[in-house]
Amino acid sequence: MLYFRAVPMNDRVRALVGLAAEQDGLVTSRQARSQVGTTPQDLKRLADSGVLERLHHGIYRLTRLPNDEHLNERLAWMALDQSTVNWERLDQAVPTGVLSHRTAARLLHLGDLDADEVELSTTRRIRLTIPGVVTHRAELERHDWQVVDRLPVTTALRTIRDLAAAALDAGHLASIVRDALIRDLSTVDEVTETLSPFAFSYGHRALDGQGFLNALIAEAGVSTTALAMADIVRRQSAVPISQWASTAQGLNPMISEQLTRQITQLSTASARALRDEMSGVQLPSMPDVKFTAADNARLSEAFKTMDATAGARGALERFWEGRQ
């Protein structure tokens, strides 16, 4: 229980402190009135005595609390709807608005963007007078956002879409896509589909999401072959290693040995561990040998039976074709 000597802890003040504590120390005058029955005079008295500090018109924060690295984001989101308590807003399909764009990337630890402003996407046009806060009018659905540190934040996939639509430079977008894939926050299929509408504006063929993704991955320094293999491993995690190793059967002995070793290494690693290391670890190099026509035909047939995306199969097939 918080105790402030300057203000007697009557029931109404106790309730107000409890309400603020449930909202990371923040409370609005509207919430205080509807939930606790606190009057504006009560709030002024608490602010004058140092129990509360006024952050913005109608929004207060408990003093003597630890530093909150997300205070600016909490303040901006609370300002969108000062009447409804936070836990009720988070139960809504779309809580008036959610943190998005660069702010979402920072909260999700994607890429290395500077986020000097707090950006929110809102379902209706809202203009906030808080300095450093930007709002974007957007259509939102429940699958577009998630809760991060008790804040509504667009998902990695929606964040990629929003930043691509905002014409973020390719270098920064590449780092965000890389991190989303490495950390398994989105799949290759999902990112490819999300990027497709923006491919042309980034200099690629219209709707060529796969080409756009390949370019971003290359710029981010991740091997497309490693990414494809990791995607297949994730999809095939329940498949026995013997079935994976059978892909290599029938090839010439040197190729069979090397391919079996790589498949074994990939299959025995968890998808998450593999993706965490992907940005700095390359696949083991193949020996300088040539594939016969029969070898290539057998591998191509094996790829067709794999539960993998067309893009993943294509990347692998290009890798093997380069060995012919």
Backbone hydrogen bonds, N-H to C=O, Kabsch-Sander energy under -0.5 kcal/mol:
donor,donor_aa,acceptor,acceptor_aa,energy
5,R,3,Y,-0.5
7,V,4,F,-1.3
10,N,8,P,-2.0
14,R,10,N,-2.6
15,A,11,D,-2.4
16,L,12,R,-2.0
17,V,13,V,-2.7
18,G,14,R,-2.4
19,L,15,A,-2.4
20,A,16,L,-2.5
21,A,17,V,-2.5
22,E,18,G,-1.5
23,Q,20,A,-1.6
24,D,21,A,-1.0
25,G,20,A,-2.5
26,L,20,A,-0.6
26,L,23,Q,-1.5
27,V,60,Y,-2.2
29,S,58,G,-2.2
31,Q,82,Q,-0.6
32,A,28,T,-2.6
33,R,29,S,-2.0
34,S,30,R,-2.5
35,Q,31,Q,-3.1
36,V,31,Q,-0.5
36,V,32,A,-1.5
37,G,32,A,-1.4
38,T,32,A,-2.0
43,L,39,T,-1.9
44,K,40,P,-2.3
45,R,41,Q,-2.3
46,L,42,D,-2.4
47,A,43,L,-2.4
48,D,44,K,-2.8
49,S,45,R,-1.7
50,G,47,A,-1.1
51,V,46,L,-2.3
52,L,46,L,-1.4
53,E,61,R,-2.4
55,L,53,E,-0.6
55,L,59,I,-2.2
56,H,59,I,-1.5
59,I,56,H,-2.7
60,Y,27,V,-3.2
61,R,53,E,-2.2
62,L,25,G,-2.5
63,T,51,V,-2.3
69,E,67,N,-0.6
71,L,68,D,-1.7
74,R,70,H,-2.5
75,L,71,L,-2.7
76,A,72,N,-2.3
77,W,73,E,-2.4
78,M,74,R,-2.5
79,A,75,L,-1.9
80,L,76,A,-0.7
80,L,77,W,-0.9
81,D,77,W,-0.6
81,D,78,M,-1.0
88,E,85,V,-0.7
89,R,85,V,-1.7
90,L,86,N,-2.3
91,D,88,E,-0.6
92,Q,89,R,-1.4
96,T,94,V,-2.2
97,G,95,P,-3.5
98,V,121,S,-2.5
99,L,152,P,-2.6
100,S,119,E,-2.2
103,T,100,S,-1.1
104,A,100,S,-1.1
105,A,101,H,-2.2
106,R,102,R,-2.2
107,L,103,T,-2.4
108,L,104,A,-2.3
109,H,106,R,-0.9
110,L,105,A,-3.1
111,G,109,H,-0.5
111,G,175,S,-0.7
113,L,110,L,-0.6
118,V,132,G,-2.9
119,E,117,E,-0.6
120,L,134,V,-2.3
121,S,98,V,-3.0
122,T,136,H,-2.9
123,T,96,T,-2.3
128,L,126,I,-0.6
133,V,130,I,-1.2
134,V,118,V,-3.1
136,H,120,L,-2.6
138,A,122,T,-2.6
140,L,138,A,-0.5
144,D,141,E,-2.0
145,W,142,R,-1.2
146,Q,153,V,-3.1
148,V,146,Q,-0.5
148,V,151,L,-3.1
151,L,148,V,-1.0
153,V,146,Q,-3.4
153,V,151,L,-0.5
154,T,99,L,-2.4
155,T,144,D,-2.2
159,T,155,T,-2.7
160,I,156,A,-2.3
161,R,157,L,-2.1
162,D,158,R,-2.8
163,L,159,T,-2.4
164,A,160,I,-2.3
165,A,161,R,-2.5
166,A,162,D,-1.5
167,A,164,A,-1.5
168,L,163,L,-2.4
173,L,169,D,-2.4
174,A,170,A,-2.6
175,S,171,G,-1.5
176,I,172,H,-1.7
177,V,173,L,-2.6
178,R,174,A,-2.8
179,D,175,S,-2.1
180,A,176,I,-2.3
181,L,177,V,-2.2
182,I,178,R,-3.0
183,R,179,D,-2.3
184,D,181,L,-1.3
185,L,180,A,-2.6
186,S,180,A,-1.2
191,V,187,T,-2.4
192,T,188,V,-2.6
193,E,189,D,-2.3
194,T,190,E,-2.3
195,L,191,V,-2.5
196,S,192,T,-1.3
198,F,195,L,-1.8
199,A,195,L,-0.6
199,A,196,S,-1.4
202,Y,198,F,-0.8
202,Y,199,A,-1.0
203,G,200,F,-1.9
204,H,199,A,-2.4
207,L,196,S,-0.7
208,D,205,R,-2.3
209,G,207,L,-1.9
212,F,208,D,-2.2
213,L,209,G,-2.7
214,N,210,Q,-2.7
215,A,211,G,-2.0
216,L,212,F,-2.1
217,I,213,L,-2.9
218,A,214,N,-2.3
219,E,215,A,-2.2
220,A,216,L,-2.0
221,G,217,I,-0.5
221,G,218,A,-1.0
222,V,217,I,-2.3
227,L,223,S,-2.2
228,A,224,T,-2.5
229,M,225,T,-2.7
230,A,226,A,-2.5
231,D,227,L,-2.2
232,I,228,A,-2.2
233,V,229,M,-2.7
234,R,230,A,-2.4
235,R,231,D,-1.9
236,Q,232,I,-2.5
237,S,234,R,-0.9
239,V,236,Q,-2.2
243,Q,240,P,-0.9
244,W,240,P,-1.4
245,A,241,I,-3.0
246,S,242,S,-1.4
247,T,244,W,-1.7
248,A,245,A,-1.7
249,Q,246,S,-1.0
251,L,248,A,-1.4
256,S,252,N,-2.7
257,E,253,P,-2.4
258,Q,254,M,-2.1
259,L,255,I,-2.9
260,T,256,S,-2.4
261,R,257,E,-2.0
262,Q,258,Q,-2.1
263,I,259,L,-2.6
264,T,260,T,-2.5
265,Q,261,R,-2.4
266,L,262,Q,-2.5
267,S,263,I,-2.7
268,T,264,T,-2.1
269,A,265,Q,-0.8
274,L,270,S,-2.5
275,R,271,A,-2.4
276,D,272,R,-2.5
277,E,273,A,-1.4
278,M,274,L,-0.9
279,S,275,R,-0.5
280,G,277,E,-1.8
281,V,277,E,-1.2
289,V,287,P,-2.1
291,F,323,R,-0.7
296,N,292,T,-2.3
297,A,293,A,-2.2
298,R,294,A,-2.3
299,L,295,D,-2.4
300,S,296,N,-2.6
301,E,297,A,-2.1
302,A,298,R,-2.0
303,F,299,L,-2.5
304,K,300,S,-1.7
305,T,301,E,-1.1
306,M,302,A,-0.7
306,M,303,F,-0.9
308,A,306,M,-1.9
313,R,309,T,-2.6
314,G,310,A,-2.6
315,A,311,G,-2.2
316,L,312,A,-2.0
317,E,313,R,-2.9
318,R,314,G,-2.5
319,F,315,A,-1.7
320,W,316,L,-2.5
321,E,317,E,-2.8
322,G,318,R,-1.6
323,R,320,W,-1.8
324,Q,321,E,-1.5
